[in-house]
């Protein structure tokens, strides 16, 4: 299996495994591209409606305005690639706060259920908020699936472990019954003995 290094939105380099089986990745698509059936659930993630695009032509299932970057951050960025790393870090911070965080949760759930496409209007396909958002969703979705699998494995293993414990024979007790002498010592008295002969009568 080949390994390739891919730079994340924050500038860090991580290793990706080619050919590894994983959940279907979140797709990105410009608002000016033709919708396709394979897009799955289409969500517009811009605060502003794309210019010159009719609502019926965009064919979106949801418009999450609040998940887009704040006006202040968007204007500061101005799609300047030199400010990309700072923009990505600032946008990640906004996605951790409400109401954006709630929409991220919804998108993570959608990504775990099937195909999801984030629709955006920017011309730059490499430096826009949808790129950052996709990475956040995929990271969260991966952690969610890992936790679910761990919980499932634990739930399946519990009955098996209980069954093995019931099936195992219990070891015989090595303790012996105490003799009368031992009982007497424990009780602080002399052991009781039975008379061996006939009782003598007094004259």
DOSELUM-263551 format. One record per residue: residue number from 1; x, y, z of N, C-alpha, C, O in turn. Coordinates in nm, 3 decimals, always signed. Example, Ala and Ser with C-alpha at 12.3 -4.5 7.8 and 13.67 -1.06 7.14 Angstrom:
2
resi,n_c1,n_c2,n_c3,ca_c1,ca_c2,ca_c3,c_c1,c_c2,c_c3,o_c1,o_c2,o_c3
1,+1.319,-0.569,+0.780,+1.230,-0.450,+0.780,+1.320,-0.330,+0.780,+1.424,-0.332,+0.846
2,+1.285,-0.225,+0.708,+1.367,-0.106,+0.714,+1.290,+0.003,+0.787,+1.341,+0.114,+0.804
! end
This chain:
203
resi,n_c1,n_c2,n_c3,ca_c1,ca_c2,ca_c3,c_c1,c_c2,c_c3,o_c1,o_c2,o_c3
1,+0.085,-0.120,+0.000,+0.000,+0.000,+0.000,+0.088,+0.124,+0.000,+0.173,+0.138,+0.088
2,+0.070,+0.213,-0.094,+0.156,+0.330,-0.106,+0.114,+0.438,-0.008,-0.003,+0.449,+0.028
3,+0.212,+0.518,+0.034,+0.186,+0.629,+0.123,+0.215,+0.759,+0.050,+0.312,+0.767,-0.026
4,+0.133,+0.861,+0.072,+0.160,+0.992,+0.016,+0.143,+1.094,+0.126,+0.066,+1.073,+0.219
5,+0.217,+1.204,+0.115,+0.205,+1.311,+0.213,+0.116,+1.419,+0.158,+0.132,+1.463,+0.044
6,+0.020,+1.463,+0.241,-0.076,+1.563,+0.197,-0.078,+1.676,+0.298,-0.081,+1.652,+0.418
7,-0.077,+1.799,+0.250,-0.077,+1.915,+0.338,-0.219,+1.950,+0.378,-0.307,+1.959,+0.292
8,-0.241,+1.968,+0.507,-0.374,+2.002,+0.557,-0.397,+2.152,+0.544,-0.308,+2.226,+0.502
9,-0.518,+2.196,+0.580,-0.552,+2.338,+0.568,-0.470,+2.425,+0.662,-0.455,+2.544,+0.637
10,-0.417,+2.368,+0.767,-0.338,+2.445,+0.861,-0.190,+2.438,+0.830,-0.108,+2.487,+0.908
11,-0.154,+2.379,+0.717,-0.015,+2.376,+0.676,+0.061,+2.255,+0.724,+0.176,+2.237,+0.685
12,+0.000,+2.171,+0.808,+0.069,+2.052,+0.856,+0.067,+1.944,+0.749,-0.023,+1.937,+0.666
13,+0.168,+1.860,+0.754,+0.178,+1.751,+0.656,+0.140,+1.621,+0.725,+0.192,+1.591,+0.833
14,+0.051,+1.546,+0.665,+0.012,+1.418,+0.721,+0.022,+1.312,+0.612,+0.019,+1.344,+0.493
15,+0.034,+1.188,+0.653,+0.049,+1.078,+0.559,-0.085,+1.013,+0.533,-0.158,+0.980,+0.626
16,-0.117,+0.995,+0.406,-0.240,+0.927,+0.367,-0.204,+0.796,+0.302,-0.103,+0.786,+0.232
17,-0.285,+0.695,+0.323,-0.260,+0.563,+0.268,-0.347,+0.542,+0.145,-0.470,+0.541,+0.154
18,-0.284,+0.527,+0.031,-0.360,+0.505,-0.091,-0.414,+0.364,-0.093,-0.343,+0.269,-0.062
19,-0.538,+0.351,-0.130,-0.598,+0.219,-0.141,-0.662,+0.172,-0.011,-0.725,+0.066,-0.009
20,-0.649,+0.249,+0.098,-0.709,+0.208,+0.224,-0.860,+0.228,+0.215,-0.907,+0.330,+0.163
21,-0.935,+0.133,+0.265,-1.080,+0.142,+0.261,-1.126,+0.234,+0.373,-1.084,+0.219,+0.487
22,-1.214,+0.329,+0.340,-1.268,+0.419,+0.439,-1.404,+0.466,+0.393,-1.447,+0.434,+0.282
23,-1.471,+0.543,+0.477,-1.602,+0.594,+0.440,-1.590,+0.690,+0.323,-1.484,+0.749,+0.301
24,-1.697,+0.706,+0.250,-1.695,+0.794,+0.133,-1.659,+0.936,+0.176,-1.721,+0.989,+0.268
25,-1.561,+0.998,+0.111,-1.519,+1.133,+0.153,-1.624,+1.237,+0.123,-1.708,+1.221,+0.034
26,-1.618,+1.346,+0.199,-1.707,+1.459,+0.174,-1.662,+1.527,+0.044,-1.543,+1.549,+0.023
27,-1.757,+1.559,-0.041,-1.726,+1.620,-0.171,-1.740,+1.771,-0.165,-1.817,+1.825,-0.085
28,-1.664,+1.838,-0.250,-1.675,+1.983,-0.266,-1.716,+2.013,-0.409,-1.671,+1.947,-0.503
29,-1.802,+2.113,-0.425,-1.848,+2.146,-0.560,-1.884,+2.294,-0.567,-1.951,+2.347,-0.479
30,-1.838,+2.358,-0.672,-1.875,+2.498,-0.693,-2.022,+2.508,-0.727,-2.080,+2.418,-0.788
31,-2.081,+2.618,-0.688,-2.223,+2.640,-0.714,-2.253,+2.648,-0.863,-2.368,+2.632,-0.904
32,-2.150,+2.673,-0.944,-2.170,+2.689,-1.087,-2.150,+2.558,-1.164,-2.160,+2.555,-1.287
33,-2.121,+2.451,-1.091,-2.110,+2.320,-1.154,-2.246,+2.251,-1.154,-2.330,+2.277,-1.067
34,-2.266,+2.165,-1.250,-2.395,+2.097,-1.263,-2.414,+1.995,-1.151,-2.324,+1.915,-1.125
35,-2.529,+1.997,-1.084,-2.556,+1.895,-0.980,-2.564,+1.756,-1.042,-2.606,+1.741,-1.157
36,-2.525,+1.655,-0.965,-2.530,+1.517,-1.011,-2.596,+1.432,-0.903,-2.596,+1.467,-0.785
37,-2.652,+1.320,-0.945,-2.718,+1.231,-0.850,-2.620,+1.175,-0.747,-2.658,+1.148,-0.633
38,-2.494,+1.160,-0.787,-2.393,+1.104,-0.696,-2.350,+1.204,-0.589,-2.275,+1.169,-0.499
39,-2.397,+1.329,-0.599,-2.361,+1.429,-0.498,-2.419,+1.396,-0.361,-2.365,+1.437,-0.259
40,-2.527,+1.321,-0.360,-2.592,+1.289,-0.234,-2.660,+1.412,-0.176,-2.731,+1.484,-0.247
41,-2.639,+1.437,-0.049,-2.700,+1.551,+0.021,-2.616,+1.675,-0.006,-2.499,+1.680,+0.029
42,-2.677,+1.775,-0.070,-2.605,+1.897,-0.110,-2.636,+2.011,-0.013,-2.752,+2.043,+0.012
43,-2.529,+2.072,+0.041,-2.546,+2.181,+0.139,-2.466,+2.303,+0.094,-2.345,+2.293,+0.071
44,-2.532,+2.416,+0.082,-2.463,+2.541,+0.052,-2.404,+2.595,+0.182,-2.476,+2.612,+0.280
45,-2.273,+2.621,+0.182,-2.204,+2.661,+0.306,-2.152,+2.804,+0.298,-2.060,+2.840,+0.372
46,-2.209,+2.887,+0.210,-2.176,+3.029,+0.199,-2.279,+3.112,+0.274,-2.396,+3.074,+0.282
47,-2.235,+3.224,+0.329,-2.331,+3.315,+0.393,-2.412,+3.391,+0.288,-2.525,+3.432,+0.314
48,-2.354,+3.411,+0.170,-2.421,+3.484,+0.063,-2.459,+3.388,-0.049,-2.385,+3.294,-0.079
49,-2.574,+3.413,-0.109,-2.617,+3.329,-0.221,-2.526,+3.355,-0.341,-2.494,+3.470,-0.370
50,-2.484,+3.250,-0.413,-2.396,+3.268,-0.529,-2.461,+3.357,-0.635,-2.578,+3.340,-0.668
51,-2.383,+3.450,-0.686,-2.437,+3.544,-0.785,-2.474,+3.473,-0.915,-2.401,+3.388,-0.966
52,-2.591,+3.511,-0.965,-2.633,+3.463,-1.096,-2.681,+3.319,-1.100,-2.698,+3.263,-1.209
53,-2.703,+3.258,-0.985,-2.747,+3.118,-0.982,-2.891,+3.112,-0.932,-2.923,+3.164,-0.825
54,-2.978,+3.049,-1.009,-3.117,+3.035,-0.967,-3.128,+2.928,-0.858,-3.049,+2.833,-0.854
55,-3.225,+2.944,-0.772,-3.242,+2.849,-0.663,-3.273,+2.709,-0.714,-3.222,+2.610,-0.661
56,-3.357,+2.699,-0.817,-3.389,+2.566,-0.869,-3.270,+2.502,-0.938,-3.257,+2.380,-0.939
57,-3.181,+2.583,-0.996,-3.064,+2.529,-1.066,-2.959,+2.480,-0.966,-2.882,+2.389,-0.998
58,-2.954,+2.540,-0.849,-2.853,+2.500,-0.752,-2.885,+2.364,-0.690,-2.794,+2.290,-0.653
59,-3.012,+2.333,-0.678,-3.056,+2.200,-0.631,-2.989,+2.161,-0.500,-2.924,+2.057,-0.492
60,-3.005,+2.245,-0.399,-2.947,+2.213,-0.268,-3.056,+2.157,-0.177,-3.175,+2.184,-0.194
61,-3.011,+2.078,-0.079,-3.103,+2.024,+0.021,-3.109,+2.113,+0.144,-3.208,+2.110,+0.219
62,-3.005,+2.192,+0.167,-3.003,+2.282,+0.282,-2.908,+2.397,+0.255,-2.811,+2.383,+0.181
63,-2.937,+2.511,+0.317,-2.848,+2.628,+0.312,-2.812,+2.664,+0.455,-2.895,+2.717,+0.529
64,-2.690,+2.635,+0.493,-2.643,+2.663,+0.629,-2.561,+2.792,+0.629,-2.438,+2.789,+0.623
65,-2.631,+2.906,+0.635,-2.564,+3.036,+0.632,-2.468,+3.052,+0.749,-2.356,+3.101,+0.733
66,-2.514,+3.011,+0.867,-2.438,+3.038,+0.988,-2.308,+2.959,+0.998,-2.224,+2.989,+1.083
67,-2.290,+2.860,+0.912,-2.168,+2.780,+0.919,-2.054,+2.845,+0.840,-1.938,+2.805,+0.854
68,-2.086,+2.943,+0.759,-1.983,+3.012,+0.683,-1.899,+3.101,+0.773,-1.940,+3.130,+0.885
69,-1.781,+3.144,+0.727,-1.696,+3.232,+0.808,-1.765,+3.365,+0.835,-1.847,+3.411,+0.755
70,-1.732,+3.426,+0.946,-1.791,+3.555,+0.980,-1.754,+3.659,+0.874,-1.654,+3.644,+0.804
71,-1.837,+3.763,+0.864,-1.810,+3.868,+0.765,-1.673,+3.931,+0.788,-1.601,+3.961,+0.694
72,-1.639,+3.950,+0.916,-1.509,+4.011,+0.947,-1.395,+3.923,+0.898,-1.302,+3.974,+0.835
73,-1.400,+3.792,+0.925,-1.293,+3.702,+0.882,-1.291,+3.689,+0.730,-1.183,+3.685,+0.669
74,-1.407,+3.683,+0.669,-1.415,+3.666,+0.523,-1.356,+3.788,+0.452,-1.281,+3.773,+0.356
75,-1.391,+3.909,+0.500,-1.338,+4.030,+0.436,-1.188,+4.042,+0.458,-1.115,+4.084,+0.367
76,-1.141,+4.006,+0.577,-0.996,+4.013,+0.603,-0.920,+3.918,+0.511,-0.814,+3.953,+0.459
77,-0.975,+3.799,+0.491,-0.908,+3.699,+0.407,-0.903,+3.744,+0.262,-0.797,+3.744,+0.199
78,-1.018,+3.783,+0.208,-1.024,+3.833,+0.072,-0.969,+3.735,-0.031,-0.924,+3.777,-0.138
79,-0.973,+3.605,+0.000,-0.921,+3.500,-0.090,-0.775,+3.523,-0.127,-0.731,+3.492,-0.238
80,-0.700,+3.578,-0.031,-0.557,+3.598,-0.049,-0.486,+3.472,+0.000,-0.488,+3.442,+0.120
81,-0.422,+3.400,-0.091,-0.357,+3.273,-0.055,-0.249,+3.292,+0.051,-0.220,+3.200,+0.127
82,-0.189,+3.412,+0.056,-0.084,+3.438,+0.155,-0.140,+3.438,+0.298,-0.066,+3.419,+0.394
83,-0.269,+3.461,+0.311,-0.333,+3.463,+0.443,-0.407,+3.332,+0.474,-0.481,+3.325,+0.571
84,-0.386,+3.232,+0.392,-0.464,+3.109,+0.402,-0.451,+3.040,+0.537,-0.552,+3.005,+0.598
85,-0.329,+3.020,+0.585,-0.310,+2.947,+0.710,-0.378,+3.018,+0.828,-0.441,+2.953,+0.911
86,-0.365,+3.151,+0.833,-0.429,+3.227,+0.941,-0.580,+3.221,+0.927,-0.652,+3.209,+1.026
87,-0.629,+3.229,+0.804,-0.773,+3.219,+0.782,-0.825,+3.083,+0.827,-0.927,+3.075,+0.896
88,-0.756,+2.976,+0.787,-0.801,+2.841,+0.823,-0.805,+2.823,+0.974,-0.900,+2.764,+1.026
89,-0.703,+2.873,+1.044,-0.701,+2.861,+1.190,-0.815,+2.941,+1.253,-0.880,+2.893,+1.346
90,-0.838,+3.062,+1.203,-0.947,+3.144,+1.256,-1.083,+3.083,+1.229,-1.171,+3.088,+1.315
91,-1.100,+3.026,+1.112,-1.228,+2.965,+1.077,-1.253,+2.839,+1.161,-1.366,+2.814,+1.202
92,-1.148,+2.762,+1.185,-1.163,+2.645,+1.273,-1.211,+2.688,+1.411,-1.295,+2.622,+1.472
93,-1.158,+2.799,+1.459,-1.203,+2.850,+1.589,-1.350,+2.887,+1.588,-1.422,+2.860,+1.684
94,-1.396,+2.948,+1.480,-1.538,+2.984,+1.469,-1.627,+2.860,+1.463,-1.738,+2.861,+1.515
95,-1.577,+2.754,+1.399,-1.657,+2.631,+1.388,-1.673,+2.560,+1.522,-1.761,+2.475,+1.537
96,-1.590,+2.594,+1.620,-1.604,+2.534,+1.753,-1.704,+2.607,+1.840,-1.737,+2.563,+1.950
97,-1.753,+2.719,+1.791,-1.849,+2.799,+1.868,-1.988,+2.788,+1.806,-2.003,+2.761,+1.687
98,-2.089,+2.810,+1.890,-2.227,+2.809,+1.841,-2.257,+2.939,+1.767,-2.200,+3.043,+1.801
99,-2.344,+2.936,+1.668,-2.426,+2.821,+1.624,-2.356,+2.729,+1.525,-2.408,+2.623,+1.490
100,-2.237,+2.770,+1.478,-2.169,+2.690,+1.375,-2.142,+2.548,+1.422,-2.153,+2.453,+1.344
101,-2.106,+2.531,+1.550,-2.074,+2.398,+1.603,-2.192,+2.303,+1.589,-2.172,+2.184,+1.563
102,-2.313,+2.353,+1.607,-2.431,+2.268,+1.593,-2.450,+2.220,+1.449,-2.489,+2.106,+1.426
103,-2.422,+2.308,+1.353,-2.432,+2.269,+1.213,-2.323,+2.169,+1.175,-2.346,+2.079,+1.094
104,-2.206,+2.184,+1.235,-2.099,+2.086,+1.210,-2.144,+1.949,+1.257,-2.120,+1.849,+1.188
105,-2.208,+1.942,+1.372,-2.259,+1.814,+1.423,-2.356,+1.751,+1.322,-2.351,+1.630,+1.298
106,-2.444,+1.833,+1.265,-2.540,+1.782,+1.166,-2.468,+1.727,+1.043,-2.505,+1.622,+0.991
107,-2.367,+1.799,+0.997,-2.293,+1.755,+0.878,-2.214,+1.628,+0.905,-2.201,+1.543,+0.817
108,-2.160,+1.615,+1.026,-2.089,+1.493,+1.062,-2.184,+1.374,+1.058,-2.149,+1.268,+1.007
109,-2.304,+1.392,+1.112,-2.404,+1.284,+1.108,-2.442,+1.249,+0.965,-2.458,+1.131,+0.932
110,-2.457,+1.350,+0.880,-2.489,+1.325,+0.740,-2.377,+1.252,+0.669,-2.401,+1.161,+0.590
111,-2.253,+1.291,+0.699,-2.137,+1.227,+0.635,-2.126,+1.080,+0.676,-2.082,+0.997,+0.596
112,-2.166,+1.048,+0.797,-2.161,+0.909,+0.844,-2.272,+0.824,+0.783,-2.264,+0.701,+0.784
113,-2.376,+0.890,+0.731,-2.489,+0.815,+0.675,-2.476,+0.792,+0.524,-2.529,+0.694,+0.472
114,-2.404,+0.881,+0.454,-2.396,+0.865,+0.308,-2.322,+0.979,+0.243,-2.247,+1.052,+0.307
115,-2.344,+0.993,+0.113,-2.273,+1.095,+0.034,-2.316,+1.235,+0.078,-2.434,+1.262,+0.100
116,-2.216,+1.323,+0.090,-2.240,+1.462,+0.132,-2.155,+1.552,+0.044,-2.036,+1.527,+0.025
117,-2.216,+1.658,-0.010,-2.144,+1.754,-0.094,-2.162,+1.894,-0.038,-2.274,+1.940,-0.016
118,-2.050,+1.961,-0.016,-2.051,+2.100,+0.030,-2.041,+2.190,-0.093,-1.948,+2.179,-0.172
119,-2.139,+2.278,-0.107,-2.146,+2.366,-0.223,-2.098,+2.505,-0.182,-2.138,+2.557,-0.077
120,-2.013,+2.567,-0.266,-1.958,+2.699,-0.236,-1.949,+2.779,-0.366,-1.960,+2.722,-0.474
121,-1.930,+2.911,-0.354,-1.929,+2.994,-0.474,-1.794,+3.049,-0.512,-1.782,+3.109,-0.619
122,-1.690,+3.033,-0.430,-1.559,+3.092,-0.456,-1.497,+3.037,-0.584,-1.518,+2.921,-0.620
123,-1.418,+3.121,-0.651,-1.349,+3.078,-0.772,-1.228,+2.990,-0.739,-1.198,+2.894,-0.810
124,-1.159,+3.025,-0.629,-1.040,+2.951,-0.590,-1.084,+2.819,-0.526,-1.143,+2.819,-0.418
125,-1.056,+2.708,-0.592,-1.101,+2.578,-0.543,-1.011,+2.522,-0.433,-1.048,+2.424,-0.368
126,-0.896,+2.583,-0.411,-0.803,+2.533,-0.309,-0.806,+2.615,-0.181,-0.772,+2.564,-0.074
127,-0.845,+2.741,-0.191,-0.842,+2.830,-0.075,-0.981,+2.890,-0.053,-1.008,+3.002,-0.095
128,-1.067,+2.813,+0.012,-1.200,+2.861,+0.048,-1.247,+2.788,+0.172,-1.189,+2.686,+0.210
129,-1.352,+2.839,+0.235,-1.394,+2.783,+0.363,-1.444,+2.640,+0.353,-1.437,+2.566,+0.452
130,-1.493,+2.599,+0.237,-1.543,+2.462,+0.222,-1.430,+2.360,+0.238,-1.454,+2.249,+0.285
131,-1.309,+2.397,+0.198,-1.194,+2.308,+0.212,-1.165,+2.283,+0.361,-1.141,+2.169,+0.402
132,-1.168,+2.389,+0.440,-1.146,+2.377,+0.585,-1.259,+2.297,+0.648,-1.235,+2.209,+0.730
133,-1.381,+2.329,+0.610,-1.498,+2.262,+0.668,-1.497,+2.113,+0.638,-1.529,+2.032,+0.726
134,-1.460,+2.076,+0.517,-1.454,+1.933,+0.483,-1.356,+1.859,+0.574,-1.385,+1.749,+0.621
135,-1.240,+1.918,+0.597,-1.140,+1.852,+0.681,-1.191,+1.835,+0.824,-1.170,+1.731,+0.886
136,-1.258,+1.938,+0.876,-1.314,+1.930,+1.011,-1.419,+1.819,+1.019,-1.420,+1.741,+1.114
137,-1.506,+1.813,+0.920,-1.612,+1.711,+0.919,-1.553,+1.571,+0.912,-1.594,+1.482,+0.986
138,-1.456,+1.550,+0.823,-1.398,+1.417,+0.807,-1.323,+1.373,+0.932,-1.327,+1.255,+0.969
139,-1.254,+1.464,+0.997,-1.183,+1.430,+1.120,-1.282,+1.391,+1.229,-1.263,+1.291,+1.299
140,-1.389,+1.470,+1.244,-1.491,+1.441,+1.345,-1.563,+1.311,+1.313,-1.590,+1.231,+1.403
141,-1.596,+1.290,+1.187,-1.668,+1.169,+1.147,-1.583,+1.045,+1.175,-1.634,+0.942,+1.219
142,-1.454,+1.055,+1.148,-1.364,+0.941,+1.174,-1.361,+0.908,+1.323,-1.367,+0.791,+1.360
143,-1.351,+1.010,+1.408,-1.349,+0.985,+1.553,-1.481,+0.926,+1.599,-1.483,+0.838,+1.685
144,-1.592,+0.975,+1.544,-1.723,+0.923,+1.582,-1.737,+0.776,+1.545,-1.787,+0.696,+1.624
145,-1.693,+0.740,+1.425,-1.702,+0.600,+1.382,-1.611,+0.511,+1.468,-1.647,+0.398,+1.500
146,-1.494,+0.563,+1.504,-1.401,+0.485,+1.586,-1.461,+0.459,+1.725,-1.450,+0.348,+1.778
147,-1.523,+0.563,+1.785,-1.586,+0.544,+1.916,-1.703,+0.446,+1.907,-1.721,+0.363,+1.996
148,-1.782,+0.456,+1.801,-1.896,+0.365,+1.784,-1.850,+0.221,+1.769,-1.910,+0.130,+1.825
149,-1.742,+0.201,+1.693,-1.690,+0.066,+1.673,-1.635,+0.010,+1.804,-1.653,-0.108,+1.833
150,-1.567,+0.095,+1.882,-1.514,+0.050,+2.011,-1.627,+0.008,+2.105,-1.618,-0.095,+2.171
151,-1.733,+0.089,+2.109,-1.847,+0.057,+2.194,-1.916,-0.071,+2.147,-1.960,-0.152,+2.229
152,-1.926,-0.089,+2.015,-1.989,-0.210,+1.960,-1.908,-0.334,+1.995,-1.963,-0.436,+2.034
153,-1.776,-0.323,+1.980,-1.689,-0.437,+2.014,-1.701,-0.474,+2.161,-1.705,-0.592,+2.197
154,-1.707,-0.372,+2.247,-1.718,-0.397,+2.391,-1.852,-0.464,+2.424,-1.858,-0.555,+2.507
155,-1.960,-0.418,+2.358,-2.092,-0.476,+2.383,-2.098,-0.621,+2.336,-2.161,-0.705,+2.400
156,-2.031,-0.651,+2.224,-2.032,-0.788,+2.173,-1.944,-0.879,+2.256,-1.972,-0.999,+2.269
157,-1.838,-0.825,+2.314,-1.745,-0.907,+2.391,-1.798,-0.939,+2.530,-1.760,-1.041,+2.588
158,-1.883,-0.854,+2.586,-1.932,-0.874,+2.722,-2.008,-1.006,+2.740,-1.976,-1.079,+2.833
159,-2.107,-1.040,+2.655,-2.178,-1.168,+2.672,-2.085,-1.289,+2.654,-2.101,-1.390,+2.722
160,-1.989,-1.278,+2.563,-1.896,-1.389,+2.542,-1.811,-1.414,+2.665,-1.789,-1.528,+2.704
161,-1.763,-1.305,+2.725,-1.681,-1.319,+2.845,-1.763,-1.377,+2.960,-1.714,-1.458,+3.038
162,-1.890,-1.333,+2.969,-1.976,-1.385,+3.075,-2.004,-1.533,+3.054,-2.007,-1.611,+3.149
163,-2.026,-1.573,+2.928,-2.051,-1.714,+2.898,-1.932,-1.802,+2.929,-1.947,-1.913,+2.979
164,-1.813,-1.753,+2.899,-1.692,-1.830,+2.929,-1.675,-1.846,+3.080,-1.633,-1.951,+3.128
165,-1.707,-1.741,+3.153,-1.693,-1.748,+3.298,-1.789,-1.850,+3.358,-1.753,-1.921,+3.452
166,-1.912,-1.858,+3.304,-2.009,-1.955,+3.356,-1.972,-2.098,+3.317,-2.000,-2.192,+3.390
167,-1.911,-2.112,+3.201,-1.878,-2.246,+3.152,-1.756,-2.306,+3.220,-1.741,-2.429,+3.223
168,-1.669,-2.224,+3.275,-1.548,-2.275,+3.337,-1.582,-2.347,+3.468,-1.655,-2.291,+3.550
169,-1.529,-2.472,+3.491,-1.558,-2.544,+3.616,-1.492,-2.474,+3.735,-1.380,-2.424,+3.727
170,-1.566,-2.472,+3.844,-1.511,-2.410,+3.964,-1.414,-2.507,+4.032,-1.445,-2.625,+4.042
171,-1.300,-2.461,+4.078,-1.203,-2.550,+4.144,-1.258,-2.603,+4.276,-1.323,-2.531,+4.352
172,-1.229,-2.734,+4.300,-1.275,-2.795,+4.425,-1.207,-2.727,+4.543,-1.092,-2.685,+4.536
173,-1.283,-2.716,+4.653,-1.228,-2.650,+4.771,-1.120,-2.737,+4.835,-1.139,-2.857,+4.854
174,-1.009,-2.675,+4.867,-0.899,-2.747,+4.931,-0.910,-2.748,+5.082,-0.827,-2.807,+5.152
175,-1.013,-2.683,+5.132,-1.029,-2.678,+5.278,-1.095,-2.807,+5.328,-1.194,-2.853,+5.271
176,-1.040,-2.864,+5.435,-1.096,-2.985,+5.494,-1.181,-2.947,+5.615,-1.162,-2.844,+5.679
177,-1.276,-3.035,+5.641,-1.360,-3.009,+5.758,-1.276,-3.015,+5.885,-1.193,-3.104,+5.900
178,-1.296,-2.924,+5.974,-1.217,-2.927,+6.098,-1.254,-3.046,+6.183,-1.371,-3.082,+6.195
179,-1.152,-3.107,+6.242,-1.176,-3.219,+6.334,-1.230,-3.166,+6.465,-1.233,-3.046,+6.490
180,-1.274,-3.261,+6.549,-1.328,-3.221,+6.678,-1.222,-3.153,+6.763,-1.251,-3.061,+6.839
181,-1.096,-3.200,+6.747,-0.988,-3.138,+6.824,-0.968,-2.995,+6.779,-0.945,-2.905,+6.861
182,-0.976,-2.974,+6.646,-0.958,-2.839,+6.595,-1.071,-2.749,+6.641,-1.049,-2.633,+6.676
183,-1.193,-2.804,+6.642,-1.307,-2.726,+6.692,-1.289,-2.688,+6.837,-1.320,-2.577,+6.880
184,-1.237,-2.784,+6.913,-1.216,-2.758,+7.055,-1.112,-2.649,+7.075,-1.128,-2.560,+7.158
185,-1.003,-2.658,+6.996,-0.900,-2.555,+7.010,-0.955,-2.419,+6.972,-0.923,-2.318,+7.035
186,-1.038,-2.417,+6.868,-1.095,-2.290,+6.827,-1.189,-2.236,+6.932,-1.198,-2.115,+6.954
187,-1.260,-2.330,+7.000,-1.353,-2.286,+7.104,-1.289,-2.267,+7.239,-1.354,-2.218,+7.332
188,-1.162,-2.306,+7.255,-1.092,-2.287,+7.382,-1.115,-2.398,+7.481,-1.073,-2.383,+7.596
189,-1.180,-2.509,+7.445,-1.206,-2.617,+7.540,-1.141,-2.745,+7.495,-1.081,-2.751,+7.388
190,-1.153,-2.850,+7.578,-1.096,-2.980,+7.545,-1.191,-3.055,+7.453,-1.312,-3.033,+7.458
191,-1.138,-3.141,+7.371,-1.226,-3.218,+7.281,-1.312,-3.315,+7.360,-1.266,-3.374,+7.457
192,-1.435,-3.331,+7.317,-1.526,-3.423,+7.384,-1.499,-3.563,+7.331,-1.487,-3.585,+7.210
193,-1.490,-3.658,+7.426,-1.465,-3.799,+7.389,-1.581,-3.884,+7.435,-1.647,-3.853,+7.534
194,-1.604,-3.990,+7.362,-1.712,-4.082,+7.399,-1.653,-4.193,+7.486,-1.545,-4.243,+7.457
195,-1.723,-4.232,+7.592,-1.671,-4.341,+7.678,-1.665,-4.471,+7.601,-1.755,-4.505,+7.524
196,-1.555,-4.544,+7.624,-1.536,-4.670,+7.552,-1.589,-4.791,+7.629,-1.620,-4.893,+7.568
197,-1.599,-4.782,+7.760,-1.648,-4.895,+7.839,-1.782,-4.866,+7.903,-1.841,-4.760,+7.883
198,-1.830,-4.965,+7.985,-1.958,-4.941,+8.055,-1.936,-4.850,+8.172,-1.829,-4.851,+8.234
199,-2.037,-4.772,+8.205,-2.026,-4.677,+8.316,-2.028,-4.754,+8.448,-2.115,-4.838,+8.469
200,-1.932,-4.726,+8.536,-1.924,-4.791,+8.669,-2.022,-4.729,+8.764,-2.042,-4.608,+8.770
201,-2.085,-4.824,+8.841,-2.176,-4.774,+8.943,-2.100,-4.752,+9.071,-2.009,-4.829,+9.104
202,-2.134,-4.652,+9.143,-2.069,-4.628,+9.272,-2.123,-4.726,+9.372,-2.241,-4.761,+9.366
203,-2.037,-4.773,+9.467,-2.083,-4.872,+9.567,-2.185,-4.814,+9.662,-2.233,-4.884,+9.751
! end
